[in-house]
Amino acid sequence: MIPPLTFLPLYKERPWGGRAMARLYGRRLPDEPARIGESWEVVDREDDQSVVADGPLAGRTLHELWRDHRREIFGAAAVSHPSARFPLLIKILDARETLSLQVHPPAAAAARLGGEPKTEMWFITEAAEDAVLHAGVRPGVTCDSFRQALRDGTAADLVPRLPVRAGDSIFIPSGRLHAIGAGLVLFEIQQNSDTTYRVFDWNRTGPDGRPRLLHVEESLECIDFNDTAPALNPPGTVTLADCPHFRVERRDLAPGERLAGGACCLLGVVAGSVSCGGRAHGPGTFLLVPASWPPDAGAVAGTAGATVLDVRPGSD
């Protein structure tokens, strides 16, 4: 029987990043002044691999698990999954500055442009008082009017601003124009893709005084200009995202409440703690509960209760 697994995080420096993961989750980050914008928690890519942190499979990569132990860890349904790599990528993001306005390509556009399709969702774990997300386009915006606004430097006026606070979440399908605002820490669940087209960087310049490289034409091919009503999930929503690529549910557990085993899931601890396999896991932890883990073992909330994201890979 394979016990629940945790992985060593992969930290990524970003010019917009910070040090919040040390404060919130007790992470031992690379030495200052490194600005850590992303922690890749679960990843199976050619150049980036999650490695099992401890236990009988310590040192094994996620790719090796997907290749060699697919049935017992990921379940019978995963055996026929078409992907040669684990199909999800999970991150923690720390945005001290607003990210560029960007879009991820739908499947058809990705194939045409030589990229990878990407749909994702965000769960906010910390938000500054005035924090916002940018998503979609305002009614009446067309490809031509948006192109002109890019030339004029006024593209920000054409994108809705959504005030957010901790506990909010939003689904970001491929083709949705979006940007993470300053002062946010969030969990990101996404397709296993690293294709991003930046279309507008708020008229900023880089450290060298020059505008940042953008992908205007690629972005305009991908943006859904009918996406005029983006919305956060209402308070109390249980199913935060449900698409062919993944299903994400928020679970608020009472002390001692069990999450049934018997199916592969990834649990992201938002608050409180969860004990699983005789070990406690606090906020900011992602653990993979194998399909072979018996239902009567389950995952148990700590005495103070817990909030977790229950992530299930889809069939696509």
Backbone hydrogen bonds, N-H to C=O, Kabsch-Sander energy under -0.5 kcal/mol:
donor,donor_aa,acceptor,acceptor_aa,energy
5,L,288,L,-2.7
7,F,286,F,-0.5
8,L,51,V,-2.5
10,L,40,W,-1.7
11,Y,9,P,-0.6
12,K,38,E,-3.0
14,R,35,R,-2.5
17,G,14,R,-1.8
18,G,36,I,-1.7
22,A,19,R,-1.3
23,R,19,R,-1.0
24,L,20,A,-3.0
25,Y,21,M,-1.8
26,G,22,A,-1.2
27,R,21,M,-1.6
29,L,27,R,-1.1
34,A,31,D,-1.7
36,I,18,G,-2.1
36,I,34,A,-0.8
37,G,12,K,-1.8
37,G,35,R,-0.8
38,E,12,K,-1.6
39,S,92,I,-2.4
40,W,10,L,-3.2
41,E,39,S,-0.9
41,E,90,I,-2.1
42,V,90,I,-1.6
45,R,48,D,-2.9
48,D,45,R,-0.5
50,S,43,V,-2.6
52,V,60,R,-2.8
53,A,6,T,-2.9
58,A,55,G,-1.8
59,G,52,V,-2.2
60,R,57,L,-2.3
62,L,50,S,-2.2
65,L,61,T,-2.0
66,W,62,L,-2.5
67,R,63,H,-2.2
68,D,64,E,-3.1
69,H,65,L,-2.2
73,I,69,H,-2.1
74,F,69,H,-0.6
74,F,70,R,-2.0
75,G,70,R,-0.7
75,G,71,R,-1.4
78,A,75,G,-0.9
79,V,75,G,-0.6
79,V,76,A,-1.2
80,S,77,A,-0.7
81,H,78,A,-1.6
89,L,190,Q,-2.3
90,I,42,V,-2.2
91,K,188,E,-2.4
92,I,39,S,-2.0
93,L,186,L,-2.9
94,D,37,G,-2.4
95,A,184,L,-3.0
96,R,16,W,-2.8
96,R,94,D,-0.7
97,E,16,W,-1.2
99,L,180,I,-2.6
101,L,200,F,-2.9
102,Q,178,H,-2.8
103,V,197,Y,-1.9
110,A,106,P,-3.0
111,A,107,A,-2.3
112,R,108,A,-1.6
113,L,109,A,-2.6
114,G,110,A,-1.2
115,G,110,A,-2.2
118,K,105,P,-1.4
120,E,172,I,-2.5
121,M,189,I,-2.1
122,W,170,I,-2.5
123,F,187,F,-2.3
124,I,168,D,-2.9
125,T,185,V,-2.6
126,E,185,V,-1.7
128,A,183,G,-2.1
131,A,128,A,-1.8
133,L,162,L,-2.2
134,H,179,A,-2.6
135,A,160,P,-1.5
136,G,177,L,-2.8
137,V,227,D,-2.2
138,R,158,L,-2.4
141,V,138,R,-2.0
146,F,142,T,-2.4
147,R,143,C,-2.3
148,Q,144,D,-2.1
149,A,145,S,-2.0
150,L,146,F,-2.1
151,R,147,R,-1.8
152,D,148,Q,-2.1
153,G,149,A,-1.1
154,T,149,A,-2.3
155,A,149,A,-0.7
157,D,154,T,-1.6
158,L,155,A,-1.9
159,V,156,A,-1.2
162,L,133,L,-3.4
164,V,131,A,-1.9
167,G,124,I,-3.0
168,D,165,R,-2.1
170,I,122,W,-1.9
172,I,120,E,-3.2
175,G,104,H,-2.2
176,R,173,P,-2.0
177,L,175,G,-0.6
178,H,102,Q,-2.4
179,A,134,H,-2.1
181,G,132,V,-1.0
183,G,95,A,-1.9
184,L,95,A,-1.5
184,L,181,G,-0.5
185,V,126,E,-2.4
186,L,93,L,-2.1
187,F,123,F,-2.7
188,E,91,K,-2.8
189,I,121,M,-2.1
190,Q,89,L,-1.8
191,Q,119,T,-2.0
192,N,87,P,-2.0
193,S,191,Q,-2.1
196,T,194,D,-0.6
197,Y,103,V,-2.5
198,R,196,T,-0.6
199,V,101,L,-2.8
200,F,101,L,-1.5
204,R,201,D,-2.0
206,G,210,R,-3.5
209,G,206,G,-2.5
212,R,204,R,-0.5
215,H,198,R,-4.2
219,S,215,H,-2.4
220,L,216,V,-2.6
221,E,217,E,-1.4
222,C,218,E,-0.8
222,C,219,S,-1.2
223,I,219,S,-2.3
224,D,175,G,-3.0
225,F,223,I,-0.9
227,D,224,D,-1.5
228,T,226,N,-1.7
233,N,169,S,-2.6
237,T,234,P,-1.8
240,L,238,V,-1.0
240,L,248,V,-2.1
241,A,248,V,-1.5
243,C,246,F,-2.5
247,R,312,R,-2.2
248,V,241,A,-2.7
249,E,310,D,-2.1
250,R,238,V,-3.0
251,R,308,V,-2.9
253,L,251,R,-0.7
253,L,306,A,-3.2
256,G,301,A,-1.0
257,E,254,A,-2.7
259,L,299,A,-2.1
260,A,258,R,-0.6
261,G,295,P,-0.6
262,G,293,W,-1.8
265,C,289,V,-1.7
266,L,311,V,-2.5
267,L,265,C,-0.5
267,L,287,L,-2.8
268,G,266,L,-0.6
268,G,309,L,-2.4
269,V,267,L,-0.6
269,V,285,T,-2.8
270,V,268,G,-0.6
270,V,307,T,-2.9
271,A,307,T,-1.6
273,S,305,G,-0.9
274,V,281,H,-2.4
275,S,300,V,-4.1
276,C,279,R,-2.6
279,R,276,C,-1.0
281,H,274,V,-2.4
284,G,269,V,-2.9
285,T,282,G,-1.4
287,L,267,L,-2.2
288,L,5,L,-2.9
289,V,265,C,-2.9
289,V,287,L,-0.7
291,A,73,I,-2.2
292,S,72,E,-1.8
293,W,290,P,-1.6
297,A,294,P,-1.8
298,G,294,P,-1.5
299,A,259,L,-1.1
300,V,275,S,-3.0
301,A,257,E,-1.6
302,G,273,S,-3.5
305,G,302,G,-2.1
306,A,253,L,-1.4
307,T,271,A,-1.8
308,V,251,R,-2.5
309,L,268,G,-2.5
310,D,249,E,-3.2
310,D,308,V,-0.5
311,V,266,L,-3.0
311,V,309,L,-0.7
312,R,247,R,-2.7
314,G,245,H,-2.7
315,S,244,P,-0.6
316,D,244,P,-2.1
